[in-house]
Amino acid sequence: MKRSTAGFLFTLPWLIGFLIFTAGPMLTSLYLSFTKYDLSNMEWVGTRNYERLLTEEPLFWKSLQVTFTYAIFSVPLGIIGSLALAILLNQKVRGQRVFRTLFYLPSLVPAAASALLWQWIFNNDYGLLNYGLGMFGIGGAEWLSDEKYTLGAFVVMSLWGIGGGRMVIFLAGLQGISESYYEAAKIDGASPWKQFRFITVPQLSPVIFFNLILGFIGAFQVFTQAYIMTGGGPNNSTLFYALSLFRNAFEYFKLGKASAMAWLLFLILMVITAIQFWSSKRWVHYEAEAK
Amino acid sequence: MLAAACIAGCGAPPDGKVHLRYMAWGNVQQLALEQRIVDEFNRLNPDVKVKLFKVPGSAYRNKMVVMFASRTAPDVVRVDHYDFPQLAERDYFMDLEAIIAKDPEYKLNDFYPLSVEECRVKGRLQGINVLFGGGIMFYNKKILAEEGLEDPYELWKRGEWTYDKVLEYAKKCTKFDRSGRPTQFGINMPPMPFYIGVLQAFGGKLLSDDLQKSALNSPESVRAMQWISNLRWRHKCAPTPSQGANSAFGFETGKLALSFDYVGMSSRFRELITRFDWDICPMPMGPKGDSFFVKGNQLVMSRETKNPDAAWRFMKFVNGPIAERILYIQERRQSPTRMALAESEDFLKPKAKPFNMDAVALTVAKGKILPIGPRWPEVMQTLGPELDNLFAGREKDAATAMKRASDAVDKVLSEDPGL
């Protein structure tokens, strides 16, 4: 048997799975996005779903605005938090492994369980957050029932995950930076900040870039927390895109419109990712390029 | 050979019985009862084996929708009435009219007419009613006695249990500590669908009779909604969303005097409440009439079932006398749908709390069907933000909130339902 045939046969189970469970549903949803489909009748409507979403649906734009705002704050804050934590956990101190385990633990809590936990933390009257603020003489807020604060509360909650997979990737990246760079910088009298600015950040830039892309994709898929904690309210202030899409599909049975939303989301993420790739030429440094 | 044996084996169950799947949800007590009924049916029907398929309440609707749409639904499914018209529109359920016509044992006039009416969509009987009941009120006798207030049930019998009286009771029973934090509330905010009962009592409505337009903008509806909003923001006798979060002032805590709820909560309250006496009474009378409404769950047969005869036998059993006795007379999960049982001494004169069961019988006999149509989820989601504004105190004026709510609902209902 030819090597290429053997290779193909080895990948065949995955290819079959991809075609049936990923490519098939994707193409089906593309077709559905041009139809009016309510789980019983299907009717071809051309680009009507797209036109309607873009020109007649205030909630579509509201959900985009909510999701964009959340992403713009939560992704950079999450990356800074994860990087800071990774740097701390990279220090050679006693109990390093214990600290790493402890900080990783929250990311193992299922999203639904952590949503319930945060619901308590954000409770206006009995919540830990308002209680803590009260100790410093700061009046608390109605975090989940006042639309001025809800999105901020979700951003704060997103920081719960800074010790998760993203931090582990940063940690691996940090361990890949050669000590010789830092030694040379120290000999030249570089301060810790300058070492961080001119060695750590450029060396980690591919990792930061990777996390940035995944961060934005993840932020556009926020669903569970909003579904459990606020149901999109109050006053649609936490109507995330994925929640709006879910409602159209499984509550209103507007499968055509929901499919159009899914494809618009795909296009939006493609554009955001393309912008990130374009900008990466200016700030992402690959070792191979240096050689 | 192995494959052939498997195919042969898969086709016919080795025990020779007809196997059915029944899907339901509920709290621990409800699921235990469902299992008891399934076991009893299996014992009395040795040729059929029903398996209870339990799905958590939070995932139930999604699971059910996907199973019906993919034609893999269990043979018999319990559907909440909130979801029933929307799914019935899509012809997922068997039309039971012809089946019932051929069954001499099953007579539709044994049941409350509205319990049958609620199961009809597009002129076809697409389910039978279970867990049928109406909204009532629970009251904490200890708190009322401490405030020197008369038993609401006695007031009801004299025709004096009105919304004015409810407000007076709620205000008197609300207590705060020295720092101004609430320690006890007089009443809970009437949740959906209880506020539809309040609307009705004030002469208002949620939707027009044909379910095509909002009716929240009428002076009567506005007055009713203002009464509800005032409970929380003007009179401060109902907990705010954060005060009431995580059931901090649930009826079972003993820190709530009056509670809008279903009689189905009784078994839970009997189990949890040991420190105070309690009972039930009907919802109050309003300026334009009573607040009674009814709502059930529908037991439906999947159109895809391979065993309609056995499935019907099981469905008939679940709202037959044996199961209704277990569900409603022994455990009082709701009201019997069979009038004879609901009017029997066994139901009306129970040996355990709540004792005022005629409050339930009266509600079921006189209640109105809720205005739930195929677009109910959209109506509710559209209403949500405006009701949020009113009930969360951001908008204190019900007229303004209801005007915006009506405009939003009318816009949604005027649009093509599929787009």
Contacts between the chains, C-beta under 8 A, distances in Angstrom:
chain1	res1	chain2	res2	distance
A	36	B	416	7.4
A	36	B	418	4.2
A	36	B	419	5.6
A	37	B	418	7.3
A	38	B	90	7.3
A	38	B	417	7.1
A	38	B	418	4.5
A	39	B	65	7.5
A	39	B	68	8.0
A	39	B	69	4.8
A	39	B	90	5.6
A	40	B	89	7.5
A	40	B	90	4.0
A	40	B	91	6.5
A	41	B	418	7.5
A	43	B	418	7.5
A	45	B	419	7.2
A	48	B	419	6.6
A	49	B	419	6.8
A	52	B	419	6.0
A	119	B	245	7.1
A	119	B	246	7.5
A	120	B	245	8.0
A	120	B	246	6.8
A	123	B	242	5.5
A	123	B	245	5.3
A	123	B	246	7.4
A	124	B	240	7.7
A	124	B	242	3.6
A	124	B	243	7.9
A	125	B	181	7.4
A	125	B	242	5.2
A	125	B	243	5.5
A	125	B	245	8.0
A	126	B	242	7.9
A	126	B	245	7.7
A	126	B	248	7.0
A	127	B	242	8.0
A	142	B	242	6.4
A	144	B	242	7.7
A	145	B	240	7.7
A	145	B	241	5.0
A	145	B	242	6.0
A	145	B	392	5.5
A	146	B	392	7.9
A	146	B	394	7.8
A	147	B	394	7.8
A	231	B	384	7.5
A	232	B	381	7.8
A	232	B	384	7.7
A	233	B	384	6.0
A	233	B	385	6.4
A	233	B	388	5.1
A	234	B	385	7.0
A	234	B	388	4.4
A	234	B	389	7.5
A	234	B	392	6.0
A	234	B	394	7.6
A	235	B	385	4.4
A	235	B	388	5.7
A	235	B	389	6.2
A	235	B	394	7.6
A	236	B	385	5.5
A	247	B	377	7.7
A	247	B	381	6.4
A	250	B	61	7.7
A	250	B	62	5.7
A	250	B	65	5.8
A	250	B	66	7.9
A	251	B	377	4.2
A	251	B	378	7.6
A	251	B	381	7.1
A	252	B	375	7.8
A	252	B	377	5.9
A	252	B	378	5.1
A	252	B	381	8.0
A	253	B	65	7.8
A	253	B	86	7.0
A	253	B	90	7.7
A	253	B	418	7.9
A	254	B	418	6.3
A	254	B	419	6.7
A	256	B	418	7.2
A	256	B	419	7.3
A	257	B	419	6.2
